[in-house]
Amino acid sequence: MEESNKWKYILIGGTLFLYAASVTLTGVMYGFFATNGCSLNQFFVTFNLVLCILITLLCVAPAVQDANSRSGLAQASIVVIYCTYLVLSAVVNEPSDKQCNPLHRAQGTQTTTVVMGAIFTFLAVAYSTSRAATQGDKLSSPSREHLLASVETGVMPRSALDDDHDELDDEQDGAMYSYSFFHFVFAIAAMYVAMLLTNWYVSTAK
């Protein structure tokens, strides 16, 4: 019981921390990057704030809870903090004057942005790979999905899902997941990391 309560407190504390960090970063953006005359920055900061509120409300909506009982504020807080970070990263790197971006051309700011982006990307890839390892059925092929549906409806016996008694050949029976979708996702992630490390290939004349 004590172990269960410990994880519950960690989950609640982490969720509150992420929401507090998001509110703080939003306030910083309004105070330094979305001042009078910076209408574009004001729009994106406000748009992100509205979307974050909608995400928070949707994750606890009865319809969403019925479809996915694991949906909650913890998942929403992760999405909110990441979206807020992306907007902050955009306004910090905006090639504008000192009025809308007081940190423009600050070398320390650019280094911090690269480091934070790399950390967020590493965490996202680590989470994606761990989820793919524990829930491989999400990337399953259509034939596998049809087999699962047939077992659930009673058309085929549950023993059809028993992989221990049959030696499967991926070349003959097909892979249990989608190769194309798997590599497409990680190709996009690799391209993002490459562009992040090369500063989006912003060439400057010397």
N, CA and C of each residue as an Amber inpcrd file, in Angstrom:
protein
   618
   0.8250000  -1.2070000   0.0000000   0.0000000   0.0000000   0.0000000
   0.8600000   1.2580000   0.0000000   1.9420000   1.2550000   0.8130000
   2.8140000   2.4200000   0.8680000   3.5210000   2.6330000  -0.4530000
   3.9310000   1.5320000  -1.1060000   4.5720000   1.6330000  -2.4100000
   3.6210000   2.2410000  -3.4350000   2.3460000   1.8240000  -3.3900000
   1.3500000   2.3600000  -4.3130000   1.1310000   3.8500000  -4.0730000
   1.0690000   4.2590000  -2.8120000   0.8800000   5.6720000  -2.4950000
   2.0760000   6.5010000  -2.9320000   3.2730000   5.9290000  -2.8380000
   4.4670000   6.6630000  -3.2450000   4.4050000   7.0160000  -4.7220000
   4.0520000   6.0480000  -5.5600000   3.9650000   6.3000000  -6.9890000
   2.8150000   7.2400000  -7.3180000   1.7580000   7.1660000  -6.5280000
   0.6430000   8.0850000  -6.7430000   1.0650000   9.5190000  -6.4650000
   1.8290000   9.7230000  -5.3960000   2.3000000  11.0640000  -5.0730000
   3.3010000  11.5670000  -6.1160000   4.1390000  10.6510000  -6.6090000
   5.0920000  11.0420000  -7.6610000   4.3460000  11.4590000  -8.9210000
   3.3080000  10.7140000  -9.2650000   2.5240000  11.0380000 -10.4610000
   1.8210000  12.3800000 -10.3050000   1.1960000  12.5990000  -9.1580000
   0.5000000  13.8680000  -8.9290000   1.4920000  15.0260000  -8.8850000
   2.6070000  14.8330000  -8.1760000   3.6100000  15.8910000  -8.0920000
   4.2270000  16.2250000  -9.4340000   4.5280000  15.1820000 -10.2120000
   5.0890000  15.4250000 -11.5370000   4.1270000  16.1500000 -12.4540000
   2.8490000  15.7850000 -12.3770000   1.8390000  16.4540000 -13.2010000
   1.7100000  17.9250000 -12.8220000   1.6470000  18.2010000 -11.5310000
   1.5440000  19.5880000 -11.0790000   2.7900000  20.3880000 -11.4510000
   3.9580000  19.7480000 -11.3670000   5.1980000  20.4410000 -11.7280000
   5.2200000  20.8090000 -13.2040000   4.7990000  19.8830000 -14.0600000
   4.8150000  20.1640000 -15.5010000   3.8290000  21.2730000 -15.8520000
   2.6580000  21.2520000 -15.2350000   1.6970000  22.3260000 -15.4940000
   2.2110000  23.6650000 -14.9630000   2.8380000  23.6520000 -13.7940000
   3.3950000  24.8880000 -13.2440000   4.5140000  25.4250000 -14.1310000
   5.3530000  24.5310000 -14.6450000   6.4180000  24.9460000 -15.5500000
   5.8510000  25.5270000 -16.8400000   4.7690000  24.9310000 -17.3470000
   4.1430000  25.4400000 -18.5690000   3.5710000  26.8350000 -18.3500000
   2.8980000  27.0380000 -17.2090000   2.3440000  28.3590000 -16.9080000
   3.4610000  29.3830000 -16.7530000   4.5560000  28.9810000 -16.1130000
   5.6880000  29.8910000 -15.9270000   6.3100000  30.2790000 -17.2660000
   6.5410000  29.2970000 -18.1280000   7.1240000  29.5850000 -19.4410000
   6.1980000  30.4590000 -20.2830000   4.8990000  30.2240000 -20.1720000
   3.9450000  31.0630000 -20.9000000   4.0050000  32.4970000 -20.3990000
   4.1040000  32.6840000 -19.0970000   4.2440000  34.0270000 -18.5450000
   5.5230000  34.7010000 -18.9920000   6.6130000  33.9350000 -19.0560000
   7.8870000  34.4850000 -19.5350000   7.7640000  34.9330000 -20.9880000
   7.0950000  34.1320000 -21.7980000   6.9310000  34.5080000 -23.2100000
   6.0800000  35.7580000 -23.3560000   5.0180000  35.8730000 -22.5570000
   4.2030000  37.0860000 -22.6120000   4.9920000  38.3010000 -22.1280000
   5.8430000  38.1110000 -21.1460000   6.5590000  39.2420000 -20.5810000
   7.7310000  39.7340000 -21.4100000   8.3830000  38.8240000 -22.1530000
   9.5960000  39.2040000 -22.8680000   9.4750000  39.1190000 -24.3880000
   8.6320000  38.2270000 -24.8960000   8.5930000  37.9940000 -26.3410000
   7.2520000  38.3380000 -26.9770000   6.2470000  38.6550000 -26.1970000
   4.9220000  38.9670000 -26.7460000   4.4330000  40.3050000 -26.1940000
   5.3050000  41.2800000 -26.2240000   4.9510000  42.6020000 -25.7200000
   4.2030000  43.3890000 -26.8010000   3.9120000  44.6340000 -26.5240000
   3.1960000  45.4760000 -27.4910000   3.9970000  45.6080000 -28.7810000
   3.3110000  45.4100000 -29.8940000   3.9640000  45.4830000 -31.1940000
   4.4320000  44.1480000 -31.7270000   4.3510000  43.1090000 -30.9230000
   4.7660000  41.7660000 -31.3480000   3.5150000  40.8990000 -31.5310000
   2.7030000  41.2810000 -32.5040000   1.4090000  40.6140000 -32.6910000
   1.5580000  39.1500000 -33.0860000   2.5750000  38.8360000 -33.8880000
   2.7560000  37.4460000 -34.3130000   3.1040000  36.5560000 -33.1210000
   4.0020000  37.0300000 -32.2810000   4.3480000  36.2570000 -31.0890000
   3.1540000  36.1280000 -30.1500000   2.3910000  37.1920000 -30.0130000
   1.2060000  37.1480000 -29.1630000   0.2100000  36.1090000 -29.6670000
   0.0700000  36.0370000 -30.9910000  -0.8640000  35.0650000 -31.5630000
  -0.4400000  33.6390000 -31.2430000   0.8410000  33.3000000 -31.4840000
   1.2860000  31.9260000 -31.2810000   1.2920000  31.5400000 -29.8040000
   1.6780000  32.4510000 -28.9320000   1.6620000  32.1440000 -27.5020000
   0.2240000  31.9240000 -27.0250000  -0.6830000  32.7950000 -27.4590000
  -2.0880000  32.6490000 -27.0690000  -2.7020000  31.4020000 -27.6820000
  -2.3920000  31.1380000 -28.9460000  -2.9180000  29.9430000 -29.6130000
  -2.4520000  28.6800000 -28.8980000  -1.1840000  28.6540000 -28.5030000
  -0.6750000  27.4980000 -27.7680000  -1.3590000  27.3610000 -26.4110000
  -1.5990000  28.4800000 -25.7450000  -2.2730000  28.4430000 -24.4490000
  -3.6870000  27.8790000 -24.5770000  -4.3930000  28.3050000 -25.6180000
  -5.7650000  27.8030000 -25.8320000  -5.7460000  26.3090000 -26.1330000
  -4.8100000  25.8760000 -26.9720000  -4.7220000  24.4530000 -27.2940000
  -4.3790000  23.6160000 -26.0590000  -3.4980000  24.1450000 -25.2180000
  -3.1370000  23.4120000 -23.9950000  -4.3410000  23.2590000 -23.0690000
  -5.1570000  24.2980000 -22.9840000  -6.3650000  24.2050000 -22.1690000
  -7.3230000  23.1710000 -22.7570000  -7.4740000  23.1720000 -24.0780000
  -8.3510000  22.1960000 -24.7270000  -7.8550000  20.7690000 -24.5110000
  -6.5390000  20.5760000 -24.6120000  -5.9780000  19.2440000 -24.3900000
  -6.2720000  18.7720000 -22.9750000  -6.1150000  19.6850000 -22.0190000
  -6.3720000  19.3300000 -20.6240000  -7.8330000  18.9450000 -20.4030000
  -8.7350000  19.6870000 -21.0200000 -10.1530000  19.3870000 -20.8600000
 -10.5460000  18.1020000 -21.5730000  -9.9740000  17.8800000 -22.7470000
 -10.3290000  16.6870000 -23.5180000  -9.8550000  15.4060000 -22.8440000
  -8.7030000  15.4520000 -22.1980000  -8.1540000  14.2230000 -21.6240000
  -9.0000000  13.6890000 -20.4750000  -9.8070000  14.5540000 -19.8590000
 -10.6730000  14.1070000 -18.7590000 -12.1340000  14.0820000 -19.1780000
 -12.4110000  14.2820000 -20.4610000 -13.7890000  14.2390000 -20.9430000
 -14.3210000  12.8140000 -20.8400000 -15.5950000  12.6610000 -20.5230000
 -16.1630000  11.3040000 -20.3750000 -16.0170000  10.4470000 -21.6300000
 -16.1930000  11.0470000 -22.8060000 -16.0790000  10.2700000 -24.0410000
 -14.6660000   9.7250000 -24.2240000 -13.6620000  10.5530000 -23.9120000
 -12.2700000  10.1080000 -24.0310000 -11.9590000   9.0520000 -22.9780000
 -12.4710000   9.2340000 -21.7730000 -12.2450000   8.2570000 -20.7140000
 -12.8750000   6.9120000 -21.0530000 -14.0410000   6.9320000 -21.7160000
 -14.6760000   5.6800000 -22.1120000 -13.8740000   4.9560000 -23.1870000
 -13.2780000   5.7320000 -24.0980000 -12.4890000   5.1280000 -25.1700000
 -11.1160000   4.6810000 -24.6870000 -10.5320000   5.4240000 -23.7390000
  -9.2050000   5.0940000 -23.2190000  -9.1740000   5.4450000 -21.7430000
  -9.3330000   4.4380000 -20.9170000  -9.4010000   4.6790000 -19.4730000
  -8.0730000   5.1410000 -18.8930000  -6.9680000   4.9450000 -19.6270000
  -5.6620000   5.3570000 -19.1320000  -5.3740000   6.8320000 -19.4070000
  -6.2280000   7.4810000 -20.1480000  -6.0240000   8.8910000 -20.4380000
  -6.2240000   9.7080000 -19.1730000  -5.3580000  10.6890000 -18.9630000
  -5.4500000  11.5010000 -17.7550000  -4.6160000  12.7600000 -17.8550000
  -4.5370000  13.4720000 -16.7590000  -3.8190000  14.7400000 -16.7340000
  -2.3130000  14.5610000 -16.8550000  -1.7940000  13.4060000 -16.4540000
  -0.3520000  13.1870000 -16.5470000   0.1070000  13.2100000 -18.0010000
  -0.6090000  12.4900000 -18.8630000  -0.2500000  12.4950000 -20.2840000
  -0.4330000  13.8770000 -20.8840000  -1.5160000  14.5580000 -20.4910000
  -1.7710000  15.8930000 -21.0230000  -0.6890000  16.8670000 -20.5930000
  -0.1920000  16.7440000 -19.3670000   0.8400000  17.6660000 -18.8910000
   2.1280000  17.5290000 -19.6910000   2.4470000  16.3030000 -20.1210000
   3.6440000  16.0960000 -20.9400000   3.4860000  16.7700000 -22.2990000
   2.3030000  16.6160000 -22.9020000   2.0490000  17.2660000 -24.1850000
   2.0720000  18.7840000 -24.0360000   1.4950000  19.2950000 -22.9510000
   1.4290000  20.7390000 -22.7250000   2.8250000  21.3330000 -22.5630000
   3.6720000  20.7000000 -21.7480000   5.0160000  21.2500000 -21.5220000
   5.8500000  21.1790000 -22.7990000   5.6620000  20.1200000 -23.6020000
   6.4350000  20.0110000 -24.8340000   5.9840000  21.0490000 -25.8620000
   4.6840000  21.2450000 -26.0010000   4.1880000  22.2620000 -26.9250000
   4.6370000  23.6610000 -26.4940000   4.5980000  23.9160000 -25.1980000
   5.0490000  25.2100000 -24.6910000   6.5290000  25.4090000 -24.9580000
   7.3120000  24.3470000 -24.7910000   8.7430000  24.4440000 -25.0960000
   8.9800000  24.7450000 -26.5740000   8.2160000  24.1170000 -27.4540000
   8.4020000  24.3620000 -28.8860000   8.1190000  25.8190000 -29.2380000
   7.0640000  26.3860000 -28.6580000   6.7610000  27.7940000 -28.9170000
   7.8560000  28.6810000 -28.3430000   8.3300000  28.3650000 -27.1410000
   9.4120000  29.1440000 -26.5420000  10.6700000  29.0710000 -27.3930000
  10.9820000  27.8890000 -27.8980000  12.1530000  27.7330000 -28.7580000
  12.0200000  28.5660000 -30.0290000  10.7930000  28.6560000 -30.5630000
  10.5690000  29.4270000 -31.7840000  10.7470000  30.9170000 -31.5400000
  10.1830000  31.4390000 -30.4650000  10.2820000  32.8800000 -30.2250000
  11.6860000  33.2740000 -29.7960000  12.3980000  32.3680000 -29.1270000
  13.7700000  32.6730000 -28.7190000  14.6800000  32.7740000 -29.9350000
  14.4320000  31.9580000 -30.9510000  15.2690000  31.9560000 -32.1520000
  14.6980000  32.8270000 -33.2650000  13.7200000  33.6520000 -32.9570000
  13.1400000  34.5210000 -33.9710000  14.1480000  35.5930000 -34.3930000
  14.4060000  35.7050000 -35.6960000  15.3440000  36.7380000 -36.1660000
  14.6730000  38.1040000 -36.1950000  14.4400000  38.6510000 -35.0170000
  13.7230000  39.9140000 -34.9170000  14.5820000  40.9280000 -34.1800000
  14.0410000  42.1250000 -34.0130000  14.7780000  43.1520000 -33.2960000
  14.7010000  42.8890000 -31.7920000  15.3140000  43.7830000 -31.0150000
  15.3810000  43.5820000 -29.5690000  14.0230000  43.7320000 -28.8990000
  13.0670000  44.3650000 -29.5800000  11.7730000  44.5660000 -28.9530000
  11.0160000  43.2440000 -28.7890000  11.0080000  42.4130000 -29.8430000
  10.2740000  41.1530000 -29.7980000  11.1470000  39.9760000 -29.3790000
  12.4460000  40.1170000 -29.4790000  13.3510000  39.0430000 -29.0730000
  14.6020000  39.6520000 -28.4430000  14.5470000  39.9300000 -27.1600000
  15.7170000  40.5390000 -26.5090000  16.9210000  39.6210000 -26.4440000
  16.7350000  38.3380000 -26.7030000  17.8460000  37.3920000 -26.6420000
  18.4150000  37.0720000 -28.0160000  18.0110000  37.8540000 -29.0340000
  18.4950000  37.5920000 -30.3890000  20.0050000  37.7560000 -30.4580000
  20.6440000  36.8180000 -31.1490000  22.0860000  36.7810000 -31.3430000
  22.8510000  36.4570000 -30.0580000  22.2040000  36.0120000 -29.0400000
  22.8930000  35.5940000 -27.8160000  23.3840000  34.1650000 -27.9870000
  24.7130000  33.9830000 -27.9400000  25.2820000  32.6690000 -28.1930000
  24.8580000  31.6680000 -27.1300000  24.7970000  32.1210000 -25.8790000
  24.3980000  31.2210000 -24.8040000  22.9840000  30.7130000 -24.9790000
  22.1060000  31.5690000 -25.4950000  20.7190000  31.1640000 -25.7220000
  20.6300000  30.0940000 -26.7940000  21.3940000  30.2420000 -27.8790000
  21.3770000  29.2410000 -28.9380000  21.8930000  27.8980000 -28.4430000
  22.9480000  27.9240000 -27.6350000  23.4870000  26.6780000 -27.0890000
  22.4780000  25.9910000 -26.1830000  21.8110000  26.7910000 -25.3510000
  20.7920000  26.2280000 -24.4550000  19.6490000  25.6100000 -25.2490000
  19.2510000  26.2600000 -26.3410000  18.1660000  25.7370000 -27.1680000
  18.5430000  24.3970000 -27.7800000  19.7740000  24.2770000 -28.2680000
  20.2180000  23.0120000 -28.8540000  20.2470000  21.9090000 -27.8100000
  20.7620000  22.2180000 -26.6280000  20.8550000  21.2130000 -25.5660000
  19.4650000  20.7620000 -25.1340000  18.5510000  21.7150000 -24.9220000
  17.1930000  21.3620000 -24.5040000  16.4790000  20.5590000 -25.5930000
  16.6710000  20.9530000 -26.8410000  16.0570000  20.2090000 -27.9400000
  16.5670000  18.7840000 -28.0150000  17.8780000  18.6040000 -27.7960000
  18.4420000  17.2520000 -27.8170000  17.8920000  16.4100000 -26.6730000
  17.7350000  17.0260000 -25.4880000  17.1980000  16.2920000 -24.3360000
  15.7570000  15.8720000 -24.5900000  14.9410000  16.8140000 -25.0880000
  13.5490000  16.4850000 -25.3790000  13.4550000  15.3910000 -26.4350000
  14.3020000  15.4750000 -27.4610000  14.2680000  14.4660000 -28.5190000
  14.6720000  13.0990000 -27.9830000  15.7130000  13.0610000 -27.1430000
  16.1490000  11.7900000 -26.5600000  15.0420000  11.1750000 -25.7140000
  14.3850000  11.9940000 -24.8950000  13.3060000  11.4790000 -24.0500000
  12.1390000  10.9700000 -24.8960000  11.8190000  11.7060000 -25.9710000
  10.7100000  11.2930000 -26.8260000  11.0190000   9.9710000 -27.5240000
  12.2590000   9.8300000 -28.0340000  12.6340000   8.5860000 -28.7110000
  12.6740000   7.4280000 -27.7110000  13.2060000   7.6800000 -26.4990000
  13.2560000   6.6280000 -25.4830000  11.8530000   6.1840000 -25.0980000
  10.9440000   7.1410000 -24.9470000   9.5620000   6.7850000 -24.6010000
   8.9030000   6.0030000 -25.7390000   9.1400000   6.4390000 -26.9730000
   8.5200000   5.7640000 -28.1210000   9.0150000   4.3290000 -28.2490000
  10.3170000   4.1270000 -28.0770000  10.8540000   2.7730000 -28.2070000
  10.3770000   1.8730000 -27.0730000  10.2820000   2.4190000 -25.8560000
   9.8070000   1.6080000 -24.7380000   8.3410000   1.2190000 -24.9200000
   7.5330000   2.1630000 -25.4180000   6.1270000   1.8560000 -25.6670000
   5.9880000   0.8400000 -26.7980000   6.8490000   0.9650000 -27.8180000
   6.7820000   0.0130000 -28.9300000   7.1740000  -1.3860000 -28.4690000
   8.0840000  -1.4560000 -27.4970000   8.5170000  -2.7630000 -27.0050000
   7.4430000  -3.4250000 -26.1550000   6.6940000  -2.6280000 -25.3850000
   5.6800000  -3.1880000 -24.4890000   4.3180000  -3.3220000 -25.1510000
   4.0790000  -2.5780000 -26.2310000   2.7980000  -2.6390000 -26.9190000
   3.0330000  -2.8080000 -28.4110000   3.6110000  -3.9300000 -28.7650000
   3.9240000  -4.1860000 -30.1590000   2.7090000  -4.3380000 -31.0410000
   1.5400000  -4.5830000 -30.4250000   0.3420000  -4.7620000 -31.2360000
  -0.0940000  -3.4790000 -31.9000000   0.3990000  -2.3140000 -31.4130000
   0.0200000  -1.0420000 -32.0250000   0.6290000  -0.8990000 -33.4120000
   1.7780000  -1.5760000 -33.6490000   2.4200000  -1.5300000 -34.9530000
   2.2120000  -2.8290000 -35.7220000   1.2210000  -3.5720000 -35.3540000
   1.0040000  -4.8650000 -35.9800000   0.4860000  -4.6920000 -37.3920000
   0.7110000  -5.7180000 -38.1850000   0.2700000  -5.6990000 -39.5690000
  -1.2300000  -5.9500000 -39.6290000  -1.8790000  -5.6340000 -40.7630000
  -3.3230000  -5.8700000 -40.8890000  -3.7060000  -7.3310000 -40.6860000
  -2.8550000  -8.2630000 -41.1480000  -3.1780000  -9.6710000 -40.9710000
  -3.2230000 -10.0430000 -39.4990000  -2.3230000  -9.4800000 -38.7210000
  -2.3190000  -9.7370000 -37.2770000  -3.5680000  -9.1470000 -36.6190000
  -3.9670000  -7.9620000 -37.0690000  -5.1670000  -7.3350000 -36.5130000
  -6.4110000  -8.1570000 -36.8390000  -6.4690000  -8.7090000 -38.0510000
  -7.5970000  -9.5510000 -38.4230000  -7.6240000 -10.8290000 -37.5880000
  -6.4450000 -11.3600000 -37.2920000  -6.3840000 -12.5600000 -36.4670000
  -6.8810000 -12.2780000 -35.0560000  -6.4660000 -11.1470000 -34.5040000
  -6.9290000 -10.7700000 -33.1690000  -8.4440000 -10.5670000 -33.1460000
  -8.9620000  -9.9130000 -34.1890000 -10.4070000  -9.6980000 -34.2560000
 -11.1620000 -11.0150000 -34.3580000 -10.6220000 -11.9720000 -35.1190000
 -11.2780000 -13.2690000 -35.2660000 -11.3070000 -14.0360000 -33.9520000
 -10.2090000 -13.9320000 -33.1780000 -10.1660000 -14.6050000 -31.8850000
 -11.1440000 -13.9680000 -30.9110000 -11.2190000 -12.6290000 -30.9320000
 -12.1130000 -11.9380000 -30.0050000 -13.5820000 -12.2260000 -30.3090000
 -13.9190000 -12.4010000 -31.5780000 -15.3100000 -12.6720000 -31.9370000
 -15.6550000 -14.1510000 -31.8360000 -14.6600000 -15.0040000 -31.5870000
 -14.9120000 -16.4240000 -31.4350000 -14.8550000 -17.2140000 -32.7220000
 -14.4800000 -16.5670000 -33.8370000 -14.3940000 -17.2880000 -35.1040000
 -13.2430000 -18.2780000 -35.0780000 -12.1300000 -17.8750000 -34.4360000
 -10.9610000 -18.7480000 -34.3410000 -10.6420000 -18.9910000 -32.8700000
 -10.0590000 -20.1240000 -32.5620000  -9.7120000 -20.4150000 -31.1630000
  -8.5580000 -19.5410000 -30.6960000  -8.4680000 -19.3430000 -29.3700000
  -7.3970000 -18.5150000 -28.8110000  -6.0250000 -19.1440000 -29.0110000
  -5.9870000 -20.4320000 -29.2360000  -4.7000000 -21.0990000 -29.4660000
  -4.0330000 -20.6060000 -30.7470000  -4.8090000 -19.9440000 -31.6230000
  -4.2100000 -19.4160000 -32.8510000  -3.2090000 -18.3190000 -32.5650000
  -3.3140000 -17.6910000 -31.3820000  -2.3810000 -16.6400000 -30.9950000
  -1.1730000 -17.1710000 -30.2640000  -1.1400000 -18.4730000 -30.0110000
  -0.0430000 -19.0610000 -29.2570000   1.1470000 -19.2180000 -30.1810000
   2.1640000 -18.3710000 -29.9850000   3.3440000 -18.3890000 -30.8450000
   4.3910000 -19.3850000 -30.3570000   4.1750000 -19.9830000 -29.1700000
   5.2000000 -20.8600000 -28.6310000   5.2440000 -22.2050000 -29.3450000
   4.0890000 -22.6130000 -29.9190000   4.0260000 -23.9390000 -30.5140000
   4.3240000 -23.9150000 -32.0110000   4.2910000 -22.7440000 -32.6010000
   4.5310000 -22.6510000 -34.0360000   5.7290000 -21.7440000 -34.2760000
   6.6160000 -22.2050000 -35.1120000   7.7690000 -21.4070000 -35.4920000
   7.3610000 -20.4940000 -36.6440000   7.3860000 -19.1990000 -36.3930000
   6.9280000 -18.2480000 -37.3960000   8.0880000 -17.8160000 -38.2790000
   7.8020000 -17.6630000 -39.5360000   8.7780000 -17.1880000 -40.5170000
   8.2660000 -15.8610000 -41.0510000   8.9910000 -14.7750000 -40.7470000
   8.5460000 -13.4640000 -41.1830000   8.4760000 -13.3490000 -42.6970000
   9.3890000 -14.0660000 -43.4000000   9.3770000 -13.9880000 -44.8510000
   8.1560000 -14.6900000 -45.4290000   7.6450000 -15.6780000 -44.7360000
   6.5010000 -16.4220000 -45.2430000   5.1810000 -15.8770000 -44.7030000
   5.1180000 -15.6150000 -43.3950000   3.8660000 -15.1940000 -42.7650000
   3.7150000 -13.6880000 -42.6580000   4.8020000 -12.9500000 -42.8860000
   4.7430000 -11.5040000 -42.7310000   5.1290000 -11.0760000 -41.3240000
   5.7180000  -9.9010000 -41.2160000   6.1660000  -9.3980000 -39.9150000
   4.9710000  -9.0590000 -39.0490000   5.1940000  -9.0860000 -37.7340000
   4.1350000  -8.8030000 -36.7900000   3.8970000  -7.3010000 -36.6290000
   4.7020000  -6.4730000 -37.2680000   4.5370000  -5.0260000 -37.2060000
   4.8330000  -4.4360000 -38.5720000   4.5650000  -3.1460000 -38.7210000
   4.7390000  -2.4900000 -40.0070000   6.1520000  -1.9170000 -40.1060000
   6.9430000  -2.4770000 -41.0100000   8.2970000  -1.9740000 -41.2140000
   8.2700000  -0.5260000 -41.7090000   7.4030000  -0.2460000 -42.6510000
   7.3860000   1.0830000 -43.2690000   7.0300000   2.1570000 -42.2550000
   6.0120000   1.9110000 -41.4250000   5.6230000   2.9030000 -40.4350000
   6.7150000   3.1000000 -39.3900000   7.3240000   1.9940000 -38.9380000
   8.3890000   2.0760000 -37.9420000   9.5490000   2.9210000 -38.4530000
  10.0280000   2.6420000 -39.6540000  11.1830000   3.3640000 -40.1930000
  10.8170000   4.7940000 -40.5870000   9.5720000   5.0150000 -40.9850000
   9.1620000   6.3740000 -41.3140000   9.2230000   7.2680000 -40.0790000
   8.7230000   6.7680000 -38.9480000   8.7350000   7.5630000 -37.7130000
  10.1540000   7.8830000 -37.2910000  11.0330000   6.9110000 -37.3220000
  12.3920000   7.1490000 -36.8710000  13.2070000   7.9320000 -37.9000000
  12.8360000   7.8670000 -39.1710000  13.4930000   8.7140000 -40.1590000
  13.1540000  10.1870000 -39.9140000  11.8860000  10.4570000 -39.6020000
  11.4900000  11.8260000 -39.2720000  12.2360000  12.3160000 -38.0330000
  12.3560000  11.4560000 -37.0250000  13.0760000  11.8310000 -35.8060000
  14.5470000  12.0930000 -36.1030000  15.1570000  11.2660000 -36.9540000
  16.5640000  11.4500000 -37.2900000  16.7780000  12.7540000 -38.0560000
  15.8600000  13.0720000 -38.9710000  15.9830000  14.3290000 -39.7160000
  15.8270000  15.5360000 -38.8020000  14.9240000  15.4230000 -37.8100000
  14.7510000  16.5300000 -36.8630000  16.0220000  16.7410000 -36.0480000
  16.6330000  15.6530000 -35.5850000  17.8670000  15.7760000 -34.8100000
  18.9750000  16.3840000 -35.6680000  19.0610000  15.9630000 -36.9360000
  20.0810000  16.5050000 -37.8230000  19.9010000  18.0040000 -38.0400000
  18.6680000  18.4290000 -38.2780000  18.4090000  19.8520000 -38.4700000
  18.6380000  20.6310000 -37.1840000  18.3590000  20.0050000 -36.0450000
  18.5770000  20.6730000 -34.7650000  20.0640000  20.9100000 -34.5230000
  20.8720000  19.9050000 -34.7990000  22.3080000  20.0200000 -34.5580000
  23.0000000  20.9300000 -35.5620000  22.4340000  21.1000000 -36.7460000
  23.0160000  21.9900000 -37.7550000  22.3590000  23.3660000 -37.7590000
  21.5740000  23.6650000 -36.7020000  20.9110000  24.9720000 -36.5800000
  20.0090000  25.2290000 -37.7740000  19.3030000  24.1910000 -38.2320000
  18.3750000  24.2840000 -39.3600000  19.0670000  24.8000000 -40.6160000
  20.3660000  24.5500000 -40.6780000  21.2110000  24.9450000 -41.7970000
  21.0120000  26.4210000 -42.1550000  21.1990000  27.2590000 -41.1630000
  21.1330000  28.6980000 -41.3860000  22.5220000  29.1690000 -41.7650000
  22.7310000  29.4020000 -43.0370000  24.0450000  29.8340000 -43.5080000
  24.1960000  31.3300000 -43.3210000  25.3000000  31.7270000 -42.7670000
  25.5950000  33.1400000 -42.5250000  26.8380000  33.5300000 -43.2980000
  26.7750000  34.7010000 -43.9000000  27.9160000  35.1920000 -44.6610000
  28.9990000  35.6810000 -43.7120000  30.2400000  35.2930000 -43.9880000
  31.3630000  35.7270000 -43.1600000  32.0890000  36.9000000 -43.8260000
